Amino acid sequence: MYDPMIREIFPDRTSIPLDYAFSSSPSENHANGVPTYPTLEDLFFPNSKYALDYLKGDYDLSYSLSHYGENFFPSFFTRKNLLYLQLLCSVTFPESHYTRRSDLSSYLLAQTFWGKGILRYEQREYELFPDDLFLIDCRKDHEYFADANEGWGYRFLHFDGVSMPGYYSQIAAGQNVKFTFHKNSHFQELLKELILTNYNSEPTKDIITNRILTDMLTEILCQCPQYQETELPPVIADLCNFLQKSFREKLTLDQIAEEVKLSKYYMSREFKKYTGKTIFNYIIDCRIALAQRMLRYSDTPINEIAEYVGFEDHNGFYRAFQQREEMSPSAYRKYWNTF
């Protein structure tokens, strides 16, 4: 099956059969007399000090049909400052296809256009139908394979960049790495633009690629539950209102449950379900938000701020602030006083 996106972008392009049998097991190499085609190594993995070892691991990539493939070697500036591509491909695989791998310094985004695949990652399994995609950190153990008699076709890109750990931490917080973007979605247009932009060698290619990848990540983040605009059930909305008014007080779960007339177990479960946070993390976030304003707009000593916003333990305040802002309260105040 040909990739319809590649066919649309490059109507005259010919898909190329890859090596007749290309697997990680030496015993599965093709026999003498079988016609020879370009291998995956020939097509996508040329020798370079910047090339990643994509073929490190256990895999079966036999009988594959490549629709598009391009390897990238970004400049020093790009690697240190931008999001950048490492590999961009589109391939159809037979039902025997699988890959098992870890410890690859790359993020992988793969979108199904044909058949069905399965991803196993972070102790979860995801079914992948046409228009579904997954985004994973390849440094972690991962496995994906075809799960249909007709095989599995997917377009994929390996990429990385200085800002990716931050982006990925937000995506991972949603506890889901599978997303769906239909054919007429803005995401699909961005993917087409990414392919076209990197088909040439214009001087602006790397910075435009950075913008497109950022926009693609934004589209993915907008599907994450913490960025969805969902209407809270009245009882959870009332609980949030109560906490926003009372976060400076010393509160226990029993006191909060009594105030909102709920079982503390039901209250805790439903609050986490709809807000993505525990009740006490929500309280701490409210306290830190007030502390930030006081650090920026007042000369109140830091220990007094800690007490005012509800922390009895000054060290607890410093730890909570450092965890959320990745700097101490004093460094935060100094940073904002420089403007």
N, C-alpha and C positions, 0 to 999 in steps of 0.2 A: 504494500500500500504506500503510495506517495504522500508526502506531506503537503496538504493543500495550501499552507501558508507559503512554503518555499515555491510551489508551483505558481502561486499568484505573483510573488515578487520576481521570480526568475522563470518565466514561462518556457524558455528554451533550454533550461538547464537539464542535464541528463543525470539521473541517479546512478551511483556506482556500486556494484557488488564488491564487498570487502572480501578478505581472505576466506576461502571456502570453509575452513574450520579454524577458528581462532579462539583458543581457550587457554586457561592457566595450567591445564594438565598436559604435560608433554606427550602422554599416550594418545591424546586426541588430535594430534596434528594431522593435517591432511595427507593422504597417501600419494605416492608417485603417480603421475599421469593425470591428476586432477587439474583442470585449468587454473592458472594463477591470476589473481586479481590483487589490487593494492591492499595492503594490510592496514589495520588501524594504526600501527606504528608509523607506516609510511605516510598516512594521510594526516594524522592529528598530533603525533608525538615526536617531532624531529629532535635531534640532539641539541641541547642548549643548556647553559648553566642555569637558566631561569625556568626550564620546563619541569613540571611536576610529574611524578611517577604515577600517572593515572591508572596504569595497569598493575600496580602493586595490590595484591589481594587475590581473591578467588573469584573466578568469573567464567562465563561461557558467552562469547560474542559471535558464535559461529553463524554463517549463512546470513550475514547482515547486509542491508541495503542502505548506503549513505546518500542522503539527499543534499546535505550541506555540511561542511566542516571547515573550521578555521581556528588556528592556534595563535595566541597573542603573547607578545613579550614587551610589556609596558616599560616606560622609561623610569629612571630613578625618581624623578619628581612625581610621576603618576603613582608609583607604588607607595610613596611616603605620604601622599596628600589626598588621593582620590579613590573612589571606587573604580575598579578596573576589571576587564575581562581577562580570563586565562584561556578559555576554550568555549567555542560556540558551535553546536552541531545539531543535526537532525538525522535520525536513523530509525529504520524499521527493523525489528528483530523477530526471529521465530519464537515458537513457544518454549524452546529450550533455554532462552536467554535468562541469565541471572548475574548479579554482581554482589559480592560481599567484601567489605573493605572498612578500613579505619585509618586514622593518623595521616590524612591527606590535608595539607594546608590550603583549604578551599571551602567555599560554600557552593552547594549544588542546587540549582533550580531546574526542574524538569517538568514539562507539560505534555500530557498524553494527547495524541491526535488520532490514534487508531488502537483498537483492541482494548486490552485491559492489563494493568500491572498491579503489583502489590509492593508496598514499602513496609519494612519493619525497622523501627527507629525508636529509641528511648522507651522500650518495652510496650510499644503500641504497634498495631498493624493497620495500614490504610489501604483501601481499595481505590484504584485510580482508573477512572473512565475518561473518555474524550472530554477535553476542556478542564479536567482536574490537573492541578500541579502540586508539587511539594517543594519545600525549601528546607534544606538541612545543612548542618555543620558537619563537613566530612571528616573532621578530626575525631568525631565520635563514631562508635560502631554503627554500621548501617548495612542493610541488605535490601535489594529490590530485584524483582523478577517478573517475567511475563506470566499471565494467568488466564490466557485464552488460547483456544486452538489456532486462531488466526495470527497469534503473536501479539506483539506490542510495539507501537510506534510512538516515539516521543522526541520532542525537540528539547535541548538542554543547554545550559550554560554553567560553566565553572567560573567563579569570580571571587574577588576578595577586596579588601580596602581598609583603610585606617578606621573608618566609622562603622564597619560591619559588626564588630562585637556589640556595640551599643544598639544598633538596629535589631540584631538577632535576639538580644536579651528581651526586648519588648515583644518580639514575635513569639519567642518561647514562653513568655509569661501567659500567653493565651492558651497554652497547653494543646496546641494543634499546629501541625506543619502542612496540612492539606488545605488548598484553597481552590475555588472554581471561578474561572473567567470565561465567559461565553464569547463566541466569535466576533460579535460586534462591540465588545467592551473596550474601554480605553486602554486597559492592560494589553490587549492584543495589538492595538495600534502602536503602543510603545515597543512591544517585542519586534514588530515589523521595522520600526524606525531603528532599533538597535542593530538589526541585521544589515539594513541598508547603510547605516552610518559606518559600520565596520567592514563594509565591502570595498571601501576605498582607503586611501592613505592621506586624507586631508590633514593639515596641521592641527585643526581643531578637533580631530576625532576623539582624543582621550578626554577632553573636557566635556564634549557633548555626550560621550558614553557615560561619564560620571553623572550628568544630569538625568539621562534616561534611566540608569539603574536606580538613582534616588527616587525618581517618579514611580518606577515599578515597585520599589519597596514601600512607598507611600500607599499605593493601591492595595498591597498586601496587608499593611498595617490597618487600613480602614476596614478590613474584614475581621480583625481581631476583636474579641469580645470587649476588651477594655476601651476600645475606641468606637464601639457601636452606641448610637443614641437609642437607648432602650428606656421605656417608661417603667419606673420602679413600681411594684405593687404598693398600694397605700400604706400598708403596715411597715414596709422597709423604708419608704420615703419619710414616714413619721419618725422612725428610728434614727435616720440620718439627721433629721432636723434636731432631734433631742441631743444627739452626740455633738453636733456643731455648736449647740448652746452650752453644753455641759462638759466639754472635753478638758477644761482646766481643773475640774474636780477629781477627787480620788474616787473612782467608780469600780465596782465589782460587777461580774456578770449577773449575779443575783439581783443587785440593785437595778441594773438596766432592764432586766427581764420584768421585774415588778413594775417599773415605770411604764413600760409599753404593753404590759398585760400579756406576755408571751412566755412559753416555756423557754428556758435559757438554751436548751439543746436545739429546739426548732429555730429559735431566733438566730443562733450562731450559724446554723447550717444555711438558712435562707439568706442571711446577710452576705455570707461568703459567695453564695450562688449568684446573687444579683450584682454585687459590687466588686467581686474578685479579691476582696480583702477580708481579713479577720476583723472583728470589732475593735480589738486593741490596736491593731495596725492602723485602722482608720483614725482612732483617737490620737495615736502618735503622729500621724500625718497632719492632722489638724494642729497639733501643738508645734510641730516643726514649721508649718506654714506661718503661724503667728510669730514664732521666734525669728524667722527670716525677715519679716517686716520690721520687727523691733531692732534687729541688728543693722538694717539698712537705714532706718529713719530715726533712730534715737541713740543717745549716748549711755543708755542703761548698761551697767556692768553685766557681763555674760552670766555670772552665777545668779544674779537677780532675775534675768530673763528666764533662765531655766526654771526657777521656782515659780515665776509668774505664770508661765504657760502650762505648769502642772507637773513638772519633774521634781520629785523629792530628792532624788539622787543626782548630783551634778555630773558624775561620771556616766550615768545612764543617758543623760542629755547629750553629752559629747559623743558617746557611741552611736546613738540614734541619728544625730545630725551628720556625723561622718559617714554613716552607712548610706544615707539618702543623698548627700551632696558631694561625697568624696572629697571633702575638705573640712577642717575644723571650723567651729563657729567664729573664732578670731580671724582665721584666714578668709572666711566668707565676708566678714565685716570689712576687712582690709581691701578685699577685691572690689567691693561695691563703692568704697570710699575713694577709689582712684578715678571715678568718672566725674 
